[in-house]
Structures are given as C-alpha cells and as structure tokens.
Amino acid sequence: MALTRTNARYVRTCGLCLSSPTRTVSVAPQQHVDGSSRDLIQKLSSQVEVRPRFISTEEERALFQELEPGLKRKRYQFDHWDDAIHGYRETERGTWGSVCEGILGRVKSVAFPEGSPLLGPVHVLDLDKAGYIKPHIDSIKVCISR
C-alpha cells in the first residue's frame, strides 16, 4: 500500500481511489481519472473504483502529523532509478499510532481481500509541487514479499 502526498494533500493510492466509509459513490471516471484518450478512460473505468472523501480532513491531518517529522529531514529527489517518479521524497513505515492504524486498517479492508498477504511496511511518497509519478508497472523489487 502506498500513500502519496502532493501539495500538502494526500492522494490515496493502493490499487484504487477511495471515499466515505459509509457509502460508495458511483461517479463518472472522467471526473477523477485523466487519460490520454477517451478509449483509455473507458477501459480504466472497469479497473478503478473512485470513492471521494474516503479519508477525512482530520484523518489526513493525523497521517501528515505522524509522517512529517521524518519526511522533513529528507530532500526531494528529481531522479529515480527507473525514471518513474520525479520530485519526491519517500519513507517506509511499519508501525503507526492508534489513530493512523485505524485509518490504514479501513483502507486495507477496502483495498484488499480479507486474508490477503500484504508486503511489509507502508511505502510513503511525498511529491513536490512539481513532482509526478509516470504510469508504470512496479518492479519485482517492490512486488515480492520481503
């Protein structure tokens, strides 16, 4: 699972986009998915579930407060070994405070089937205002159990 922060706002990424814990909002993918063609967006719409406001502003703030002390000591990097990410700093986190553990538990329950084996720590990316992640397939380095 990954959390990505851009412009001081977290963008939730873990194979899908997420929303309110009490209801799923059905929206047109064009509102939340950007692609190079209408055909691509159409194909993606069956692969992505968008749930606006899944993580509240207060929860976002809790995640930020827990992560910022470690991230602020790191510099933004503008190169990546496979050229997939630009303008980022990153960390991994294996343990969380109780509030964040609850938030991430809710994300996991929606993003992964019950009983799924998950990789170790949560990988966190903080994107610079000019940072971005290119479309890519993760390397075997990040897809195997540690």
DSSP file (Angstrom, degrees, kcal/mol; ACC not computed):
  #  RESIDUE AA STRUCTURE BP1 BP2  ACC     N-H-->O    O-->H-N    N-H-->O    O-->H-N    TCO  KAPPA ALPHA  PHI   PSI    X-CA   Y-CA   Z-CA
    1    1 A M              0   0    0      0, 0.0   122,-1.9     0, 0.0     2,-0.4   0.000 360.0 360.0 360.0 145.0    0.0    0.0    0.0
    2    2 A A  E     -Ab  13 123A   0     11,-1.5    11,-1.2   120,-0.2     2,-0.4  -0.973 360.0-156.9-131.2 146.7    1.3    3.5   -0.7
    3    3 A L  E     -Ab  12 124A   0    120,-1.4   122,-2.8    -2,-0.4     2,-0.5  -0.989  14.8-165.1-116.7 132.4    0.2    6.9    0.5
    4    4 A T  E     -Ab  11 125A   0      7,-1.9     7,-4.5    -2,-0.4     2,-0.5  -0.975   2.6-161.5-121.9 130.2    1.2    9.8   -1.8
    5    5 A R  E     +Ab  10 126A   0    120,-2.4   122,-4.1    -2,-0.5     2,-0.4  -0.926  11.9 175.1-111.2 131.8    1.1   13.4   -0.7
    6    6 A T  E >  S-Ab   9 127A   0      3,-3.0     3,-1.7    -2,-0.5   122,-0.1  -0.997  70.1  -5.2-136.5 133.3    1.1   16.2   -3.2
    7    7 A N  T 3  S-     0   0    0    120,-0.8    -1,-0.1    -2,-0.4   121,-0.1   0.887 128.9 -58.5  51.8  43.5    0.8   20.0   -2.4
    8    8 A A  T 3  S+     0   0    0    119,-0.3     2,-0.4     1,-0.2    -1,-0.3   0.648 119.7 106.0  62.7  18.8    0.2   19.1    1.3
    9    9 A R  E <  S-A    6   0A   0     -3,-1.7    -3,-3.0    55,-0.0     2,-0.3  -0.996  70.2-125.9-126.4 131.4   -2.8   16.9    0.4
   10   10 A Y  E     -A    5   0A   0     -2,-0.4     2,-0.6    -5,-0.3    -5,-0.3  -0.577  14.0-158.6 -79.3 135.6   -2.7   13.2    0.5
   11   11 A V  E     -A    4   0A   0     -7,-4.5    -7,-1.9    -2,-0.3     2,-0.4  -0.972  21.3-134.4-108.4 118.5   -3.7   11.3   -2.6
   12   12 A R  E     +A    3   0A   0     -2,-0.6     2,-0.4    -9,-0.2     6,-0.2  -0.605  30.4 173.0 -79.6 125.4   -4.7    7.7   -1.5
   13   13 A T  E     +A    2   0A   0    -11,-1.2   -11,-1.5    -2,-0.4     4,-0.1  -0.984  25.5 128.5-134.9 125.5   -3.2    5.0   -3.8
   14   14 A C  S    S-     0   0    0      2,-0.8    -1,-0.1    -2,-0.4     3,-0.1  -0.089  99.0 -57.2-163.8  46.8   -3.4    1.3   -3.1
   15   15 A G  S    S+     0   0    0      1,-0.1     2,-0.3   -13,-0.0    -2,-0.1   0.271 126.2  36.5  90.2 -10.4   -4.7   -0.1   -6.4
   16   16 A L  S    S-     0   0    0     32,-0.1    -2,-0.8    35,-0.0     2,-0.3  -0.968  82.2-107.9-158.1 168.1   -7.8    2.1   -6.2
   17   17 A C        -     0   0    0     32,-1.4     2,-0.2    -2,-0.3    -4,-0.1  -0.806  41.1-146.2-101.4 149.8   -9.1    5.5   -5.2
   18   18 A L        +     0   0    0     -2,-0.3    36,-1.0    32,-0.2    37,-0.3  -0.730  19.8 173.6-125.3 165.0  -11.2    5.7   -2.0
   19   19 A S  B     -E   53   0B   0     34,-0.3    34,-0.3    35,-0.3    32,-0.1  -0.431  48.9 -11.5-140.3-149.7  -14.2    7.6   -0.4
   20   20 A S    >   -     0   0    0     32,-1.2     3,-0.6     3,-0.2    -1,-0.2  -0.341  53.0-135.5 -60.9 136.4  -16.6    7.8    2.6
   21   21 A P  T 3  S+     0   0    0      0, 0.0    -1,-0.1     0, 0.0     3,-0.1   0.680 100.8  53.6 -69.6 -14.4  -16.6    4.7    4.8
   22   22 A T  T 3  S+     0   0    0      1,-0.2     2,-0.3    32,-0.0    -2,-0.0   0.686 116.6  15.9 -96.3 -18.4  -20.3    4.6    4.9
   23   23 A R    <   -     0   0    0     -3,-0.6     2,-0.5     2,-0.0    -3,-0.2  -0.994  64.9-126.7-155.4 147.8  -21.3    4.7    1.2
   24   24 A T        -     0   0    0     -2,-0.3     2,-0.6    -3,-0.1    27,-0.1  -0.820  24.8-146.2 -93.2 130.8  -19.8    4.1   -2.2
   25   25 A V        -     0   0    0     -2,-0.5     2,-0.7    25,-0.2    25,-0.2  -0.866   5.8-146.0 -99.9 123.3  -20.3    7.0   -4.6
   26   26 A S        +     0   0    0     -2,-0.6     2,-0.3    25,-0.1    25,-0.1  -0.798  31.2 167.3 -89.6 118.8  -20.7    6.0   -8.2
   27   27 A V        -     0   0    0     -2,-0.7    23,-0.2    23,-0.2     5,-0.0  -0.907  43.9 -95.0-130.7 157.7  -19.1    8.7  -10.4
   28   28 A A    >   -     0   0    0     -2,-0.3     3,-2.1     1,-0.1     4,-0.4  -0.554  34.7-131.2 -68.1 131.2  -18.2    9.0  -14.0
   29   29 A P  G >> S+     0   0    0      0, 0.0     4,-2.9     0, 0.0     3,-1.4   0.784 102.0  71.7 -57.8 -26.7  -14.5    8.1  -14.3
   30   30 A Q  G 34 S+     0   0    0      1,-0.3     5,-0.1     2,-0.2    -2,-0.0   0.768  90.4  61.2 -61.6 -23.5  -13.8   11.3  -16.3
   31   31 A Q  G <4 S+     0   0    0     -3,-2.1    -1,-0.3     1,-0.1     3,-0.1   0.777 124.5  13.9 -73.4 -25.4  -14.3   13.3  -13.1
   32   32 A H  T <4 S+     0   0    0     -3,-1.4     2,-0.5    -4,-0.4    -2,-0.2   0.490 115.1  71.2-129.6  -8.0  -11.4   11.6  -11.3
   33   33 A V     <  -     0   0    0     -4,-2.9     2,-0.5    -5,-0.2    -1,-0.1  -0.957  57.6-163.4-118.6 129.4   -9.4    9.7  -14.0
   34   34 A D        +     0   0    0     -2,-0.5     2,-0.3    -3,-0.1    -4,-0.0  -0.936  18.8 164.6-112.2 132.5   -7.2   11.5  -16.5
   35   35 A G        -     0   0    0     -2,-0.5     3,-0.1    -5,-0.1    -2,-0.0  -0.910  49.2-109.7-142.6 169.2   -6.0    9.7  -19.6
   36   36 A S  S    S+     0   0    0     -2,-0.3     2,-0.3     1,-0.1     3,-0.1   0.619  99.9  17.3 -77.9 -12.1   -4.6   10.3  -23.0
   37   37 A S  S  > S-     0   0    0      1,-0.1     4,-2.0     0, 0.0     5,-0.2  -0.994  71.7-117.8-155.2 157.8   -7.8    9.2  -24.8
   38   38 A R  H  > S+     0   0    0     -2,-0.3     4,-2.3     1,-0.2     5,-0.1   0.867 116.1  56.4 -61.5 -37.6  -11.5    8.6  -24.2
   39   39 A D  H  > S+     0   0    0      2,-0.2     4,-2.2     1,-0.2    -1,-0.2   0.902 106.4  49.2 -62.5 -42.3  -10.9    4.9  -25.1
   40   40 A L  H  > S+     0   0    0      2,-0.2     4,-2.5     1,-0.2    -2,-0.2   0.921 110.7  49.6 -64.0 -44.1   -8.3    4.5  -22.4
   41   41 A I  H  X S+     0   0    0     -4,-2.0     4,-1.8     1,-0.2    -2,-0.2   0.905 109.4  52.6 -61.3 -41.4  -10.5    6.2  -19.8
   42   42 A Q  H  X S+     0   0    0     -4,-2.3     4,-0.5     1,-0.2    -1,-0.2   0.923 111.1  46.6 -59.3 -45.5  -13.4    3.8  -20.8
   43   43 A K  H >< S+     0   0    0     -4,-2.2     3,-0.8     1,-0.2     4,-0.2   0.886 112.3  50.7 -65.5 -39.1  -11.1    0.8  -20.3
   44   44 A L  H >X S+     0   0    0     -4,-2.5     3,-2.3     1,-0.2     4,-1.2   0.799  92.2  76.6 -68.2 -28.9   -9.8    2.1  -17.0
   45   45 A S  H 3< S+     0   0    0     -4,-1.8    -1,-0.2     1,-0.3    -2,-0.2   0.780  94.9  48.8 -59.1 -27.6  -13.3    2.7  -15.6
   46   46 A S  T << S+     0   0    0     -3,-0.8    -1,-0.3    -4,-0.5    -2,-0.2   0.566 113.7  48.2 -85.6  -7.3  -13.8   -1.1  -15.0
   47   47 A Q  T <4 S+     0   0    0     -3,-2.3     2,-0.4    -4,-0.2    -2,-0.2   0.525 106.3  60.0-105.9 -10.4  -10.5   -1.3  -13.2
   48   48 A V     <  -     0   0    0     -4,-1.2     2,-0.5    -3,-0.1   -32,-0.1  -0.955  57.7-161.1-127.5 138.0  -10.8    1.7  -10.9
   49   49 A E        -     0   0    0     -2,-0.4   -32,-1.4   -32,-0.1     2,-0.5  -0.981  14.1-154.7-115.9 123.0  -13.2    2.5   -8.1
   50   50 A V        +     0   0    0     -2,-0.5   -25,-0.2   -23,-0.2   -32,-0.2  -0.859  15.1 176.9-101.9 126.4  -13.3    6.1   -7.1
   51   51 A R    >   -     0   0    0     -2,-0.5     3,-1.1   -33,-0.2   -33,-0.1  -0.805  19.2-151.0-128.1  89.5  -14.5    6.9   -3.6
   52   52 A P  T 3  S+     0   0    0      0, 0.0   -32,-1.2     0, 0.0   -27,-0.1  -0.261  76.8  11.8 -59.6 145.8  -14.3   10.7   -2.9
   53   53 A R  B 3  S+E   19   0B   0    -34,-0.3   -34,-0.3   -35,-0.1     4,-0.1   0.737  75.6 143.3  61.0  28.5  -13.7   11.8    0.7
   54   54 A F  S <  S+     0   0    0     -3,-1.1     2,-0.5   -36,-1.0   -35,-0.3   0.892  72.0  45.2 -62.6 -39.1  -12.8    8.3    2.0
   55   55 A I  S    S-     0   0    0    -37,-0.3    -1,-0.2   -35,-0.1    -2,-0.1  -0.935  92.6-135.4-107.8 123.8  -10.2    9.9    4.3
   56   56 A S     >  -     0   0    0     -2,-0.5     4,-2.6     1,-0.1     5,-0.2  -0.189  23.6-107.1 -73.3 167.3  -11.5   12.9    6.1
   57   57 A T  H  > S+     0   0    0      1,-0.2     4,-2.3     2,-0.2     5,-0.1   0.885 122.3  52.0 -60.2 -39.8   -9.5   16.2    6.5
   58   58 A E  H  > S+     0   0    0      2,-0.2     4,-2.0     1,-0.2    -1,-0.2   0.895 110.7  46.9 -65.2 -40.3   -8.9   15.3   10.2
   59   59 A E  H  > S+     0   0    0      2,-0.2     4,-2.4     1,-0.2    -2,-0.2   0.895 110.8  52.4 -67.7 -39.6   -7.6   11.8    9.3
   60   60 A E  H  X S+     0   0    0     -4,-2.6     4,-2.5     1,-0.2    -2,-0.2   0.915 109.1  50.3 -59.3 -44.0   -5.4   13.4    6.6
   61   61 A R  H  X S+     0   0    0     -4,-2.3     4,-2.9     2,-0.2    -2,-0.2   0.894 108.5  52.3 -62.5 -41.6   -4.0   15.8    9.2
   62   62 A A  H  X S+     0   0    0     -4,-2.0     4,-1.8     2,-0.2    -2,-0.2   0.919 110.8  47.1 -62.6 -44.0   -3.3   12.8   11.6
   63   63 A L  H  X S+     0   0    0     -4,-2.4     4,-2.0     2,-0.2     5,-0.2   0.930 113.2  49.2 -61.4 -45.6   -1.3   11.0    8.8
   64   64 A F  H  X S+     0   0    0     -4,-2.5     4,-3.1     1,-0.2    -2,-0.2   0.924 109.6  51.1 -60.4 -46.4    0.6   14.2    8.0
   65   65 A Q  H  < S+     0   0    0     -4,-2.9    -1,-0.2     1,-0.2    -2,-0.2   0.848 112.5  46.8 -62.6 -33.9    1.5   14.9   11.6
   66   66 A E  H  < S+     0   0    0     -4,-1.8     4,-0.3    -5,-0.2    -1,-0.2   0.839 120.8  36.7 -75.9 -32.6    2.8   11.4   12.0
   67   67 A L  H >X S+     0   0    0     -4,-2.0     4,-2.0    -5,-0.2     3,-0.8   0.812  98.8  75.0 -89.9 -32.8    4.8   11.4    8.8
   68   68 A E  H 3X S+     0   0    0     -4,-3.1     4,-2.8     1,-0.2     5,-0.2   0.823  86.0  61.3 -58.8 -39.3    6.1   14.9    8.6
   69   69 A P  H 34 S+     0   0    0      0, 0.0     4,-0.4     0, 0.0    -1,-0.2   0.901 113.7  37.2 -56.8 -39.1    8.9   14.7   11.3
   70   70 A G  H X4 S+     0   0    0     -3,-0.8     3,-0.6    -4,-0.3    -2,-0.2   0.876 118.4  48.9 -77.3 -38.6   10.7   12.0    9.3
   71   71 A L  H >< S+     0   0    0     -4,-2.0     3,-2.2     1,-0.2    -3,-0.2   0.848  98.7  66.0 -71.6 -33.8   10.0   13.4    5.9
   72   72 A K  T 3< S+     0   0    0     -4,-2.8    -1,-0.2     1,-0.3    -2,-0.1   0.727  96.0  58.5 -65.4 -18.6   11.1   17.0    6.6
   73   73 A R  T <  S+     0   0    0     -3,-0.6     2,-0.3    -4,-0.4    -1,-0.3   0.527  96.1  81.8 -83.5  -5.7   14.7   15.8    7.1
   74   74 A K  S <  S-     0   0    0     -3,-2.2     2,-0.3    -4,-0.1    15,-0.0  -0.735  75.1-129.9-104.1 149.6   14.7   14.4    3.5
   75   75 A R        -     0   0    0     -2,-0.3     2,-0.3     1,-0.1    13,-0.1  -0.661  29.9-104.0 -92.4 150.5   15.4   16.3    0.3
   76   76 A Y        -     0   0    0     -2,-0.3     2,-0.4    13,-0.1    13,-0.2  -0.560  35.4-145.8 -70.7 136.3   13.1   16.0   -2.7
   77   77 A Q  B     -C   88   0A   0     11,-3.8    11,-2.3    -2,-0.3    10,-1.1  -0.857  14.9-168.2-105.8 139.7   14.7   13.8   -5.4
   78   78 A F  S    S+     0   0    0     -2,-0.4     2,-0.3     8,-0.2    -1,-0.1   0.156  70.3  57.7-115.5  17.8   14.2   14.5   -9.1
   79   79 A D        -     0   0    0      9,-0.1     2,-0.3     7,-0.1     9,-0.1  -0.984  60.7-167.4-141.1 153.6   15.5   11.3  -10.5
   80   80 A H    >   -     0   0    0     -2,-0.3     3,-1.8     1,-0.1     6,-0.0  -0.983  35.4-112.2-141.1 147.5   14.5    7.7   -9.9
   81   81 A W  T 3  S+     0   0    0     -2,-0.3    -1,-0.1     1,-0.3     0, 0.0   0.791 120.0  29.0 -56.4 -30.8   16.3    4.5  -10.8
   82   82 A D  T 3  S-     0   0    0      3,-0.1    -1,-0.3    -3,-0.0    -3,-0.0   0.251 108.3-117.7-113.2  13.7   13.6    3.6  -13.3
   83   83 A D  S <  S+     0   0    0     -3,-1.8    -2,-0.1     2,-0.1    51,-0.1   0.702  81.7 118.9  63.4  22.2   12.6    7.1  -14.3
   84   84 A A        +     0   0    0      1,-0.1    50,-3.4    49,-0.1     2,-0.4   0.743  67.8  42.8 -89.9 -24.3    9.0    6.5  -13.0
   85   85 A I  E     - D   0 133A   0     48,-0.2     2,-0.4     3,-0.0    48,-0.2  -0.972  61.7-176.6-128.9 137.2    8.9    9.2  -10.2
   86   86 A H  E     + D   0 132A   0     46,-2.7    46,-2.4    -2,-0.4    -8,-0.2  -0.997  64.6  14.7-133.3 137.1   10.2   12.8  -10.2
   87   87 A G  E    S+     0   0A   0    -10,-1.1    41,-2.9    -2,-0.4     2,-0.3   0.989  91.3 128.3  70.0  62.1   10.2   15.3   -7.4
   88   88 A Y  E     -CD  77 127A   0    -11,-2.3   -11,-3.8    39,-0.3     2,-0.3  -0.945  45.7-156.9-143.0 159.7    9.6   13.1   -4.4
   89   89 A R  E     - D   0 126A   0     37,-1.6    37,-3.0    -2,-0.3     2,-0.3  -0.963  26.6-167.2-130.3 152.8   10.8   12.1   -1.0
   90   90 A E  E     + D   0 125A   0     -2,-0.3     2,-0.3    35,-0.2    35,-0.2  -0.937  17.5 169.8-142.9 159.7   10.0    8.8    0.5
   91   91 A T  E     - D   0 124A   0     33,-2.0    33,-3.3    -2,-0.3     2,-0.4  -0.955  24.6-129.7-155.1 168.4    9.9    6.7    3.6
   92   92 A E  E     - D   0 123A   0     -2,-0.3     2,-0.4    31,-0.2    31,-0.2  -0.963  17.9-163.4-123.8 146.8    8.5    3.4    4.8
   93   93 A R  E     + D   0 122A   0     29,-2.4    29,-2.7    -2,-0.4     3,-0.1  -0.982  17.1 173.3-136.2 123.2    6.6    3.0    8.0
   94   94 A G  S    S+     0   0    0     -2,-0.4     2,-0.4    27,-0.3    -1,-0.1   0.726  71.8  42.9 -98.2 -28.2    5.9   -0.3    9.8
   95   95 A T        -     0   0    0     27,-0.1     2,-0.3    26,-0.0    -1,-0.2  -0.940  65.0-175.4-124.8 146.8    4.3    1.0   12.9
   96   96 A W        -     0   0    0     -2,-0.4     2,-0.0    -3,-0.1    -3,-0.0  -0.914  31.2 -99.0-134.9 157.4    1.7    3.7   13.4
   97   97 A G     >  -     0   0    0     -2,-0.3     4,-2.8     1,-0.1     5,-0.2  -0.259  49.8 -96.9 -67.6 167.3   -0.1    5.4   16.2
   98   98 A S  H  > S+     0   0    0      1,-0.2     4,-1.9     2,-0.2     5,-0.1   0.860 121.9  50.8 -61.2 -39.1   -3.6    4.2   17.1
   99   99 A V  H  > S+     0   0    0      2,-0.2     4,-1.9     1,-0.2    -1,-0.2   0.957 115.5  41.5 -64.1 -49.5   -5.4    6.8   15.1
  100  100 A C  H  > S+     0   0    0      1,-0.2     4,-2.9     2,-0.2     5,-0.3   0.862 110.4  57.8 -67.9 -35.2   -3.4    6.2   11.9
  101  101 A E  H  X S+     0   0    0     -4,-2.8     4,-2.0     1,-0.2    -1,-0.2   0.903 107.4  48.8 -60.1 -40.3   -3.5    2.4   12.4
  102  102 A G  H  X S+     0   0    0     -4,-1.9     4,-1.8    -5,-0.2    -2,-0.2   0.906 111.4  49.2 -64.7 -42.1   -7.3    2.7   12.4
  103  103 A I  H  X S+     0   0    0     -4,-1.9     4,-2.0     1,-0.2    -2,-0.2   0.950 113.9  44.9 -61.0 -50.3   -7.3    4.8    9.2
  104  104 A L  H  X S+     0   0    0     -4,-2.9     4,-2.7     1,-0.2    -1,-0.2   0.820 108.4  57.9 -68.0 -30.7   -4.9    2.4    7.4
  105  105 A G  H  X S+     0   0    0     -4,-2.0     4,-2.1    -5,-0.3    -1,-0.2   0.896 107.1  48.3 -63.0 -39.4   -7.0   -0.6    8.7
  106  106 A R  H  X S+     0   0    0     -4,-1.8     4,-1.2     2,-0.2    -2,-0.2   0.903 111.4  49.6 -66.7 -41.4  -10.0    0.8    6.9
  107  107 A V  H >X S+     0   0    0     -4,-2.0     4,-2.8     1,-0.2     3,-0.5   0.941 111.8  48.6 -61.0 -47.7   -8.0    1.4    3.7
  108  108 A K  H 3X S+     0   0    0     -4,-2.7     4,-2.3     1,-0.2    -2,-0.2   0.888 106.8  56.2 -60.4 -40.3   -6.7   -2.2    3.8
  109  109 A S  H 3< S+     0   0    0     -4,-2.1    -1,-0.2     1,-0.2    -2,-0.2   0.802 116.4  36.2 -65.7 -26.9  -10.2   -3.6    4.4
  110  110 A V  H << S+     0   0    0     -4,-1.2    -2,-0.2    -3,-0.5    -1,-0.2   0.816 120.4  45.8 -90.4 -35.7  -11.5   -1.9    1.3
  111  111 A A  H  < S+     0   0    0     -4,-2.8    -2,-0.2    -5,-0.2    -3,-0.2   0.755 113.8  40.2 -83.7 -25.6   -8.4   -2.2   -0.9
  112  112 A F  S  < S-     0   0    0     -4,-2.3     3,-0.1    -5,-0.2    -1,-0.1  -0.948  85.4-105.5-129.8 144.3   -7.5   -5.9   -0.3
  113  113 A P    >   -     0   0    0      0, 0.0     3,-2.1     0, 0.0    -3,-0.1  -0.352  55.6 -85.9 -62.6 146.7   -9.5   -9.1    0.0
  114  114 A E  T 3  S+     0   0    0      1,-0.3    -5,-0.0    -5,-0.1    -6,-0.0  -0.260 115.6  18.7 -55.1 135.3   -9.7  -10.4    3.6
  115  115 A G  T 3  S+     0   0    0      1,-0.3    -1,-0.3    -3,-0.1     3,-0.0   0.462  85.4 152.7  82.8   1.6   -6.7  -12.5    4.5
  116  116 A S    <   -     0   0    0     -3,-2.1     2,-0.5     1,-0.1    -1,-0.3  -0.405  50.5-117.8 -64.1 135.8   -4.6  -11.2    1.7
  117  117 A P        -     0   0    0      0, 0.0     2,-0.3     0, 0.0    -1,-0.1  -0.644  35.7-158.9 -73.9 127.5   -0.9  -11.4    2.4
  118  118 A L        -     0   0    0     -2,-0.5    -6,-0.0     1,-0.1     0, 0.0  -0.797  17.8-108.9-108.6 150.4    0.5   -7.8    2.4
  119  119 A L        -     0   0    0     -2,-0.3    26,-0.1    23,-0.1    -1,-0.1  -0.215  46.5 -91.0 -66.5 167.4    4.0   -6.7    2.0
  120  120 A G  S    S+     0   0    0      2,-0.0     3,-0.1     0, 0.0   -27,-0.0   0.817  87.0   9.0 -52.8-122.0    5.9   -5.2    5.0
  121  121 A P  S    S-     0   0    0      0, 0.0     2,-0.4     0, 0.0   -27,-0.3  -0.096  82.0 -97.4 -67.1 161.1    5.8   -1.5    5.8
  122  122 A V  E     - D   0  93A   0    -29,-2.7   -29,-2.4  -120,-0.0     2,-0.5  -0.637  35.9-135.5 -75.7 130.5    3.6    1.1    4.1
  123  123 A H  E     -bD   2  92A   0   -122,-1.9  -120,-1.4    -2,-0.4     2,-0.5  -0.802  21.7-162.3 -91.3 125.0    5.6    2.9    1.4
  124  124 A V  E     -bD   3  91A   0    -33,-3.3   -33,-2.0    -2,-0.5     2,-0.4  -0.935   8.5-170.8-116.1 127.8    5.0    6.7    1.6
  125  125 A L  E     -bD   4  90A   0   -122,-2.8  -120,-2.4    -2,-0.5     2,-0.6  -0.967   5.7-164.3-115.0 133.1    5.8    9.2   -1.2
  126  126 A D  E     -bD   5  89A   0    -37,-3.0   -37,-1.6    -2,-0.4     2,-0.3  -0.962  16.8-151.2-114.4 111.2    5.6   12.9   -0.7
  127  127 A L  E     -bD   6  88A   0   -122,-4.1  -120,-0.8    -2,-0.6  -119,-0.3  -0.664  10.0-128.2 -88.2 136.2    5.5   14.7   -4.1
  128  128 A D  E >   -     0   0A   0    -41,-2.9     3,-1.9    -2,-0.3   -42,-0.1  -0.285  38.2 -98.1 -64.9 162.1    6.9   18.2   -4.5
  129  129 A K  E 3  S+     0   0A   0      1,-0.3    -1,-0.1  -123,-0.1    -2,-0.1   0.834 131.0  39.6 -55.1 -31.9    4.6   20.7   -6.2
  130  130 A A  E 3  S+     0   0A   0      2,-0.0    -1,-0.3   -43,-0.0     2,-0.1   0.364  98.4 112.2 -96.7   4.1    6.3   20.0   -9.5
  131  131 A G  E <   +     0   0A   0     -3,-1.9     2,-0.3   -44,-0.2   -44,-0.3  -0.331  39.7 170.9 -79.0 159.3    6.6   16.2   -8.7
  132  132 A Y  E     - D   0  86A   0    -46,-2.4   -46,-2.7    -2,-0.1     2,-0.5  -0.988  30.1-130.5-160.7 161.1    4.8   13.5  -10.6
  133  133 A I  E     - D   0  85A   0     -2,-0.3   -48,-0.2   -48,-0.2   -49,-0.1  -0.984  26.0-142.3-118.3 123.2    4.5    9.7  -11.0
  134  134 A K        -     0   0    0    -50,-3.4     2,-0.1    -2,-0.5   -50,-0.0  -0.462  35.2 -88.8 -78.4 154.3    4.6    8.4  -14.5
  135  135 A P  S    S+     0   0    0      0, 0.0     2,-0.3     0, 0.0    -1,-0.1  -0.452  70.3 144.6 -59.0 133.1    2.4    5.4  -15.5
  136  136 A H        -     0   0    0     -2,-0.1     2,-0.5    -3,-0.1    -3,-0.0  -0.986  52.9-112.6-162.9 165.9    4.4    2.3  -14.8
  137  137 A I        -     0   0    0     -2,-0.3     0, 0.0     1,-0.0     0, 0.0  -0.950  47.7-109.3-105.9 127.8    4.4   -1.3  -13.6
  138  138 A D        -     0   0    0     -2,-0.5     5,-0.0     1,-0.1     2,-0.0  -0.200  34.9-109.7 -58.5 145.7    6.2   -1.7  -10.3
  139  139 A S    >>  -     0   0    0      1,-0.1     3,-1.5     3,-0.0     4,-0.6  -0.294  25.8-109.4 -68.8 158.0    9.5   -3.5  -10.4
  140  140 A I  H >> S+     0   0    0      1,-0.3     4,-0.8     2,-0.2     3,-0.6   0.769 115.5  74.7 -57.0 -26.3    9.9   -7.0   -9.0
  141  141 A K  H 34 S+     0   0    0      1,-0.2    -1,-0.3     2,-0.2     3,-0.1   0.827 106.8  30.4 -57.8 -33.2   11.9   -5.2   -6.3
  142  142 A V  H <4 S+     0   0    0     -3,-1.5    -1,-0.2     1,-0.1    -2,-0.2   0.414 114.1  62.5-106.9   0.8    8.7   -3.9   -4.7
  143  143 A C  H << S+     0   0    0     -4,-0.6     2,-0.3    -3,-0.6    -2,-0.2   0.430  86.7  80.0-107.5   0.0    6.3   -6.7   -5.7
  144  144 A I  S  < S-     0   0    0     -4,-0.8     2,-0.1    -3,-0.1     0, 0.0  -0.800  87.6 -99.6-108.7 153.0    7.8   -9.6   -3.8
  145  145 A S              0   0    0     -2,-0.3   -26,-0.1     1,-0.1    -2,-0.1  -0.411 360.0 360.0 -66.7 140.1    7.4  -10.4   -0.1
  146  146 A R              0   0    0     -2,-0.1    -1,-0.1    -4,-0.1   -27,-0.0   0.446 360.0 360.0 -89.7 360.0   10.4   -9.2    2.0
